[in-house]
């Protein structure tokens, strides 16, 4: 059975790339798509920023044909502004609009957006209804289990949001109070999936970091698909590894040094294409240590990579990395 969101066919058990602030931009999405991500989202975009026409928010609307299906994720605390932002986002023709009710970060949640709406479900429902009515596109939602351990209200939230027209729900298995700490608990996600009233796809998110865990949780929690965030940073191969394991029960070989260098180069080239040499190179700096995690004595190369100022210099250092570690691992 294929999973459908509106008329988007996502295949039998889709793997989604989570929207991550300062990470899930077009260059990063490109390498994840190459490695098997089935549905991706933009970084979350402030509704206020879109309405004010802030350059940073506008740039996050950049989507490309090769990324489809792609969703634009928005957040905000004002219902009318969210409605306007939905209209603006719909104009760039994404495949769907996603609302963030999950972000636990202070400057979002404490301004009455993101996960803080878990404390005011009536407002969350009204906001969702306004977004659904403002666009011809399918609307999906990402949220958490609740605000804290005493208010795990996502079971009710799921029913009420489905009633106002959302077409899929992703649930991160932590409360807002947990932030990203402790273990994600998917038991409530399974209860929602088993609720006979729920007809929309339910995706689980939180702590999926290996093919065997993905396979085990797929059986245990009976979700329709999984969203992967932090495990994909510097490791876009997680998508293809999970898919291979689902299909064969076997582990794919880990990426070689050449593949790591190659993915890093592609990411860099896309970054420079998208943002220009100065910003493109600067924004890439946070990714080098992730691509080469676990390599002994990598620090010296990392220092060179984050201080290099031109594309040619960085490519040369990456060539040296490939040479040095291929020889070492041979």
MOUR-V633460 format. One record per backbone hydrogen bond with DSSP energy under -1.0 kcal/mol. CO is the residue of the C=O (numbers start at 1). NH is the residue of the N-H. If there is no record, write none. Layout:
CO_NH ; CO_NH
//
This chain:
3_10 ; 5_8 ; 8_5 ; 11_3 ; 14_226 ; 15_38 ; 15_39 ; 16_228 ; 20_23 ; 20_24 ; 23_25 ; 25_29 ; 26_30 ; 27_31 ; 28_32 ; 29_33 ; 30_34 ; 32_37 ; 33_36 ; 39_17 ; 40_71 ; 45_75 ; 46_50 ; 47_51 ; 48_52 ; 49_54 ; 54_58 ; 55_59 ; 56_60 ; 58_61 ; 59_62 ; 64_67 ; 65_68 ; 69_40 ; 70_95 ; 70_96 ; 71_42 ; 72_98 ; 73_45 ; 74_100 ; 75_47 ; 78_82 ; 79_83 ; 80_84 ; 81_85 ; 82_86 ; 83_87 ; 84_88 ; 85_89 ; 86_90 ; 89_92 ; 90_93 ; 96_72 ; 97_140 ; 98_74 ; 99_142 ; 103_115 ; 105_108 ; 105_109 ; 106_110 ; 108_111 ; 108_113 ; 109_112 ; 113_116 ; 114_117 ; 115_118 ; 116_119 ; 117_120 ; 120_124 ; 121_125 ; 122_126 ; 123_127 ; 124_128 ; 125_129 ; 126_130 ; 127_131 ; 128_132 ; 129_133 ; 138_97 ; 139_167 ; 140_99 ; 141_170 ; 142_101 ; 143_172 ; 145_154 ; 146_176 ; 147_177 ; 148_151 ; 151_153 ; 153_157 ; 154_158 ; 155_159 ; 156_160 ; 157_161 ; 158_162 ; 159_163 ; 160_164 ; 161_166 ; 162_165 ; 168_141 ; 169_203 ; 170_143 ; 171_205 ; 172_174 ; 173_185 ; 174_145 ; 176_179 ; 178_181 ; 186_190 ; 187_191 ; 188_192 ; 189_193 ; 190_194 ; 195_198 ; 201_169 ; 202_224 ; 203_171 ; 204_227 ; 205_173 ; 207_209 ; 210_214 ; 211_215 ; 212_216 ; 213_217 ; 214_218 ; 215_219 ; 216_220 ; 217_221 ; 225_204 ; 226_16 ; 228_18 ; 229_232 ; 230_233 ; 232_235 ; 235_238 ; 236_239 ; 237_241 ; 238_242 ; 239_243 ; 240_244 ; 241_245 ; 242_246 ; 243_247 ; 244_248 ; 245_249 ; 256_260 ; 257_261 ; 258_262 ; 259_263 ; 260_264 ; 261_265 ; 262_266 ; 263_267 ; 264_268 ; 265_269 ; 266_270 ; 267_271 ; 268_272 ; 269_273 ; 270_274 ; 271_275 ; 272_276 ; 276_280 ; 277_281 ; 278_282 ; 279_283 ; 282_285 ; 284_287 ; 287_291 ; 288_292 ; 290_293 ; 292_295 ; 295_298 ; 298_302 ; 299_303 ; 300_304 ; 301_305 ; 302_306 ; 304_308 ; 310_314 ; 311_315 ; 312_316 ; 313_317 ; 314_318 ; 315_319 ; 316_320 ; 317_321 ; 318_322 ; 319_323 ; 320_324 ; 321_325 ; 322_326 ; 323_327 ; 324_328 ; 325_329 ; 326_330
//
